[in-house]
Amino acid sequence: MTGEADAVPDTEALDAAFAQTVRGTGASIGALYLLAPEEQLLCLDVLCGAPLEFAAPWTRVPLAAPAPVADAVRQDRLVWVSGQEEMARSYPRTAIVLPYPLALAAAPVSGVRRWGSLLLMWPATRPPYMTQRERGNITAGCRRLARLLEEAAEHGGGARRQQPRLVTLGTGARSLSQDPAVADFVERLPGGSCAVDLDGRFTYVSSGASELLGCDAERLLGTRPWQSLRWLDDPTYEDHYRAAVISREPVSFTACRPPDQWLEFHLYPDASGISARIIPRGGQPPPSPAPRRSPGAITPARAGQLYQLTHLAAALTEVVGVQDVVDLVADQIMPAFGAQGLVLSTASGGRLRITGHRGYDSDTIRRLDGLPLDTSFTPAGQALSSGIPAFFASPAEMRRTYPEAPLVSGKQAWAFLPLIISGRPVGVCILSYDSPHEFPAEERAVLTSLAGLIAQAFDLARLYDTKHELAHSLQQALLPRSLPEITGLRVAARYLPATRGMEIGGDFYDLIRLGDTAAGAVIGDVQGHNAAAAALMGQVRTAVHAHATLGTPPDQVLHRTNRLLTDIAPDLLTSCLYAHLDFARGRASLASAGHLPPLLRLPDGDTRPVAVTPGPLLGIDPAADFPVTEIALPEGALLVFYTDGLVETRGADLEDAITRLAHHLAAADERDLDLVIDDLLSKADTSGRRTDDIALLVLRHEAHRASR
């Protein structure tokens, strides 16, 4: 099968398997996320048990996001959240948008490769633990989904849709409403009765409910209460409905029908919708009355939009660099408002410089970059200078106000959102649309609020990028620009800065020529991540280099460097490993100042940590000794020096981590040392956010001269 049409049967089979898995687990809500091709992004593909509107904040989830579905894929494990307390503790951003009693599980969907994640939700009434049988059922369901995805891929089918699809669980047909006896029974009950589907639309309204609500049943059927009844048009009431759908728990609330008729609403949800009982309360308001709006009040934003705004606000607090801001706006804000284009610009030298974009080709961006800030020429310049957002529903509307504005992108509608911090403009965010788009008042209000949050995140991100670039430049200046080529030795090295924070790392390495048949290798880690640590790192590296070039034995190299550090009293401790490599004798002499043991891979593949007896960290005891360990270094042997950022993980045993690193080294292809480093870094999962920097130095003893 090839082509989009041929993929339909596979898609239908996937939907059926998904629904079967959700039913089999007893979950009330299910969602299937698939990894976007060549992107670190999870996209919602199928949803059941709740309206698609509810999933708006999570239609696209970055793989690095602190969310259950992302953790399940990234860590290849089943994530179980037993209730609200655990949700708030483990996933605070998710808890903000799901403040309802529920239990949640996310499981990886993987086979020959990673496909995505399955999300399941249950009412909070279920037990706060998951049995092995339940785990097995979820795992089996995920394997079945992965197998269908693989079969579709083998036949050229594309199971993932551009837009998520809503699937029903098929709870069984019920036609009781056609029975006159049932209708008579409902009509005889006091008060009123009605039913809404999971999308919030009336499907049944009794005569009693019609009378209490003050509206004919014919006008109510097929509409949502907050759309057809103005006095229920408040996010507070809509949120009660959301709580019932998501938690599957009964919900009660009181509302006032103008002028003074108070009504009690009792909602009873299940997998097919909500049954509601409406009971008149009388003329007296409840102890804590629900909000009452005056006839001329501004229409409030929908509850879903408010939750989405809260979710995005929480997400914006976690971004680090400018690219993170661009990615978040593109991945979450653009889909939330149906936009197809994004341009994020800053003002520099009287012109708008584009710092990030989505949905535009490179030629268009080249023409738009550097436009003048002349407010009569561009709406972006006007929005930035005035601080007032501008919305244009069509090109004609844009032309009326800005006849000279260049319309080179082919877009048909725009929202120009100024990014202002304490009255200071920092940039402008432009959302654009491929077709004309009206901007209702509540959508404009939400976008304007978001612009303030984006501005805060964008300003901090620019500061971070500037400081991080400065720190990186300083770090690179302190490390060797290149390593010497030495006969009998092949070498590769790598330094990775921390990805969290703006501080400078203290990890270092060096390779020193010691004649024609010998070399010195050193690696170390200065305590701290700041300018003082970087400065001390430079001093340590210089001291080791100076003593080593004099032919000083390894123990004396560290001893003399230690004396230097104790004399200058830096208040910072340093670990260091120095090795003297003698290629003529095929031996290596090593001394350690509290550093992690190197790894040795012998020509026969035997790989293990070298048992080096460590001395104390540098800078503690001026009279400290540093024992020398001598090992054989035959031709073909591989020696790996590394710092703790490669192996240390919170909650993990350090010795176990070093043993795993040795196993990875044993399996690596040693023909290319840079690929060896790539493999070790990938196995240590350093692609995400790193809280510590990493230095790696890989040496291979060879018989002939080889270039690095």
Secondary structure as UniProt FT lines:
FT   HELIX           3..6
FT   HELIX           8..25
FT   STRAND          29..35
FT   TURN            37..38
FT   STRAND          41..48
FT   HELIX           52..58
FT   STRAND          60..62
FT   TURN            63..64
FT   HELIX           68..75
FT   STRAND          79..81
FT   HELIX           84..90
FT   HELIX           92..97
FT   STRAND          102..110
FT   STRAND          114..123
FT   TURN            124..125
FT   HELIX           132..154
FT   TURN            155..156
FT   STRAND          165..166
FT   HELIX           176..178
FT   HELIX           180..188
FT   STRAND          192..197
FT   TURN            198..199
FT   STRAND          202..205
FT   HELIX           207..213
FT   HELIX           217..220
FT   TURN            221..222
FT   HELIX           225..228
FT   HELIX           230..232
FT   HELIX           235..247
FT   STRAND          251..257
FT   TURN            258..260
FT   STRAND          261..269
FT   STRAND          273..282
FT   TURN            295..296
FT   HELIX           303..316
FT   TURN            317..318
FT   HELIX           322..328
FT   HELIX           329..333
FT   HELIX           334..336
FT   TURN            337..338
FT   STRAND          341..348
FT   TURN            349..350
FT   STRAND          351..358
FT   HELIX           362..368
FT   TURN            369..370
FT   STRAND          371..372
FT   TURN            375..377
FT   HELIX           379..386
FT   STRAND          390..392
FT   HELIX           395..401
FT   TURN            403..404
FT   STRAND          413..421
FT   TURN            422..423
FT   STRAND          424..433
FT   HELIX           441..478
FT   TURN            487..488
FT   STRAND          489..496
FT   STRAND          507..513
FT   STRAND          518..526
FT   HELIX           531..549
FT   TURN            550..551
FT   HELIX           554..568
FT   STRAND          574..582
FT   TURN            583..586
FT   STRAND          587..594
FT   STRAND          599..601
FT   TURN            603..604
FT   STRAND          607..609
FT   STRAND          614..615
FT   TURN            622..623
FT   STRAND          628..632
FT   TURN            635..636
FT   STRAND          638..642
FT   HELIX           644..646
FT   TURN            650..651
FT   HELIX           654..667
FT   TURN            670..671
FT   HELIX           673..683
FT   TURN            684..685
FT   STRAND          694..701
//
